[in-house]
Amino acid sequence: MLKSLNKFNTPLRGALIGSIFGLIFSVGYIASSIWLCSGLLSCPGHWFPFFFIGIFIFISTVIFTMLISIILKKMYHFFDVSGTKN
């Protein structure tokens, strides 16, 4: 599966991997928030705060993994001593 990602450029690969991790983190946050607030009396009356924070987690994870993949690729090319530059 990971070899099929090699046909995409680096920012798109980072976005794909980030969207997978972001989806896992944001759904986990939203599910645990709903589960915790189902037993508490002082939680917000609506689902908007959980949704917006979940979307923020998703977007920030995608952007973070894109930036990290670009930085790591540039570092790989900078420290490559084999003489082959791709």
Residue pairs with C-beta under 8 A, 6 or more apart in sequence:
5 13
5 16
5 17
8 16
10 69
10 70
10 73
11 66
11 69
11 70
13 69
14 65
14 66
14 67
14 68
14 69
14 70
15 62
15 65
15 66
17 65
17 69
18 61
18 62
18 63
18 64
18 65
18 66
19 58
19 62
21 61
21 65
22 57
22 58
22 59
22 60
22 61
22 62
22 65
23 58
25 57
25 58
25 61
26 54
26 55
26 57
26 58
26 61
27 54
29 50
29 53
29 54
29 57
30 50
30 51
30 54
33 50
33 53
34 47
34 50
36 43
37 43
37 44
44 50
77 85
77 86
